[in-house]
Amino acid sequence: MTLTLHHHPLASFCWKVVLALEEKRLAYDGVIVNLGEPQSRADHLALWPIGKMPVLVDAARGRTIPETSIIIEYLEDHHPGALPLLPGDADARLEVRLWDRFFDLYVQVPMQKFVSDHLRPADAKDPAGIADAKATLATAYTMLDAHLADRRWAAGDAFSMADCAAAPGLFYAGIVRPFADHPHLAAYFERLAERPSFRHVIAEAQPYFEYYPFNADIPARFRQAA
């Protein structure tokens, strides 16, 4: 197989790239990274010493590509597949990049603060950090609700890289800070959840949901076997 994705099925940023691969209908091998297992951790650090996931290896081109947005742009250029995720027009492309960054920085990052704080020992909690995360998500939800009032997808009429970023961010953020009172945002998430690529990442994640700190709050419809 030319493409190999080093990832974990529970990790939200990994979902973003898996969604892109599935939307493009690209064949790839998946290697599950377990950073708690010494050999798996060492192998992953050899690929990308920062240690973040996912990392894409393109054996045919001799390339190792980290960072989700860079991976998807690489696929767009070298393995375009069935569905373009970035438009050819420069201004439209910037719009996709803007909302891709928005979901990564202002939805996924604050969402992850809840998880990291939950895992801290009782004497090392970060209430100020949690307050900041709540405020960021509240602002992001309000902005997104207004933004999505007159469009089907994050950057316009076409599904794009921005939507690949949105789906995992909103899935996990909606567990720690629900957005049901933002109707346009909630309707957008339902459109994301209907896509086969989204059902694919959910099915891959289900065996691992028990390890998610807020697993009891995952909606029942996503906990059931796909």
C-alpha positions in Angstrom: 0.0 0.0 0.0 1.4 3.4 -0.9 -0.3 5.4 1.9 0.0 4.6 5.6 -1.7 6.6 8.3 -0.3 6.4 11.8 -3.1 7.3 14.0 -5.5 6.3 16.8 -9.2 5.8 16.2 -10.2 7.7 19.3 -8.2 10.9 18.6 -10.2 13.8 17.2 -7.4 15.2 15.0 -6.8 11.7 13.5 -10.5 11.7 12.6 -10.0 14.8 10.5 -7.5 13.0 8.1 -9.4 9.7 8.1 -12.5 11.7 7.0 -10.5 13.2 4.2 -9.2 9.8 3.0 -12.6 8.3 3.1 -14.2 11.2 1.3 -11.5 10.9 -1.4 -12.0 7.1 -1.4 -8.3 6.6 -1.2 -6.9 3.2 -0.2 -4.5 3.3 2.8 -3.1 1.2 5.6 -3.8 2.2 9.1 -1.2 1.8 11.9 -2.7 2.4 15.4 -0.3 4.3 17.6 -0.3 3.5 21.3 1.8 6.2 23.0 1.5 4.2 26.3 3.3 1.2 24.8 7.1 1.8 24.6 7.8 0.3 21.2 4.8 1.9 19.6 5.8 5.2 21.1 9.4 4.9 20.0 8.4 4.0 16.4 6.1 7.0 16.3 8.7 9.4 17.7 11.1 8.1 15.0 8.6 9.3 12.4 7.7 12.6 14.0 9.7 13.5 17.2 7.0 16.0 18.3 4.9 12.9 19.0 1.6 14.2 17.7 -0.8 12.2 15.6 -1.7 11.6 12.8 1.3 11.2 10.5 1.0 10.1 6.9 3.7 8.1 5.1 3.7 8.0 1.3 6.1 5.2 0.5 5.9 5.7 -3.3 7.0 9.3 -3.0 9.3 8.8 0.0 7.5 11.4 2.0 6.4 11.6 5.7 3.8 14.2 6.3 2.7 15.4 9.8 0.0 17.9 10.8 -3.6 17.4 9.7 -4.1 20.4 7.4 -0.8 19.8 5.7 -1.6 16.1 5.2 -5.0 17.0 3.5 -3.3 19.6 1.3 -0.7 17.0 0.4 -3.4 14.5 -0.6 -5.1 17.2 -2.6 -2.0 17.8 -4.6 -0.7 14.3 -5.0 -3.6 11.9 -4.4 -6.7 13.9 -5.3 -9.0 10.9 -5.2 -12.8 11.1 -5.8 -13.6 14.4 -4.0 -11.7 17.7 -4.0 -11.5 19.1 -0.5 -9.9 22.4 -1.5 -11.2 24.6 -4.4 -8.9 25.8 -7.2 -9.9 29.5 -6.8 -7.5 31.3 -4.5 -10.1 33.2 -2.6 -12.3 30.2 -2.1 -9.3 28.2 -0.9 -8.5 30.8 1.7 -12.1 30.6 2.9 -11.6 26.8 3.4 -8.3 27.4 5.2 -9.9 30.0 7.5 -12.7 27.7 8.7 -10.3 24.7 8.9 -8.2 26.8 11.3 -11.2 28.0 13.1 -12.5 24.5 14.0 -9.0 23.3 14.9 -8.1 26.3 17.1 -11.4 27.4 18.6 -13.3 24.2 18.8 -10.9 21.3 19.0 -8.2 22.9 21.2 -10.6 24.2 23.9 -12.5 20.9 23.8 -9.3 19.0 24.5 -8.8 21.2 27.6 -11.7 19.5 29.3 -10.2 16.1 28.7 -6.7 17.0 29.8 -8.0 18.7 33.0 -10.2 15.7 33.8 -7.0 13.5 33.7 -5.1 15.9 36.0 -4.7 14.9 39.7 -7.1 16.6 42.0 -4.4 19.0 43.3 -3.4 20.1 39.8 -6.7 21.1 38.2 -6.8 24.2 36.1 -10.1 26.1 36.7 -8.9 29.2 35.0 -8.0 27.1 31.9 -11.4 25.5 31.9 -13.1 28.9 32.2 -11.1 30.1 29.2 -12.1 27.0 27.3 -15.8 27.5 28.1 -15.6 31.1 27.0 -13.8 30.2 23.7 -16.4 27.5 22.9 -19.3 29.9 23.7 -17.9 32.5 21.3 -17.1 29.9 18.7 -20.7 28.4 18.9 -22.3 31.8 18.5 -20.1 32.7 15.5 -20.7 29.4 13.9 -24.4 29.5 14.4 -24.5 32.9 12.5 -22.1 31.7 9.9 -24.0 28.6 9.1 -27.4 30.2 8.8 -27.2 30.6 5.0 -24.8 27.8 3.9 -24.8 24.1 3.8 -21.1 23.5 4.6 -18.5 25.4 6.5 -16.9 27.2 3.5 -19.9 27.3 1.2 -21.9 24.9 -1.0 -19.2 22.2 -1.2 -17.9 19.8 1.4 -14.3 20.7 2.1 -11.3 20.3 4.4 -13.0 22.7 6.8 -15.8 20.2 7.3 -13.3 17.4 7.9 -12.0 19.6 10.8 -15.5 20.4 12.0 -16.9 16.9 12.3 -14.5 15.6 15.1 -14.3 18.9 16.8 -18.1 19.3 17.1 -18.6 15.6 18.0 -16.4 15.8 21.1 -17.1 19.5 21.9 -20.8 18.7 21.9 -20.2 16.2 24.6 -18.5 18.5 27.0 -20.4 21.7 26.0 -23.6 20.9 24.1 -24.7 23.3 21.3 -28.3 22.2 20.9 -29.4 25.8 21.6 -27.6 26.9 18.4 -30.0 25.6 15.8 -28.0 26.3 12.7 -24.9 24.8 14.2 -26.9 21.8 15.4 -28.4 21.2 12.0 -24.9 21.5 10.4 -23.6 18.8 12.8 -26.5 16.5 11.7 -25.5 17.0 8.1 -21.9 16.0 9.0 -23.2 12.9 10.9 -25.1 11.7 7.9 -22.0 11.3 5.7 -20.6 7.8 5.2 -17.1 9.1 6.2 -18.4 10.2 9.6 -20.1 6.8 10.1 -16.8 5.2 9.3 -14.8 7.1 12.0 -17.5 6.4 14.5 -17.4 2.7 13.8 -13.7 2.7 14.1 -13.8 4.6 17.4 -16.6 2.6 19.1 -14.3 -0.2 20.5 -12.3 2.6 22.2 -15.0 4.8 23.5 -14.8 3.1 26.9 -11.4 4.8 27.3 -12.7 8.3 26.7 -13.0 10.1 30.0 -16.6 11.3 29.3 -17.7 8.1 27.7 -21.0 8.0 29.7 -22.0 11.3 28.0 -21.5 10.0 24.4 -25.0 10.0 22.8 -26.5 6.5 22.6 -26.9 6.7 18.8 -23.1 6.9 18.5 -22.3 4.2 21.1 -24.3 1.6 19.3 -22.7 -0.7 16.7 -22.8 0.9 13.3 
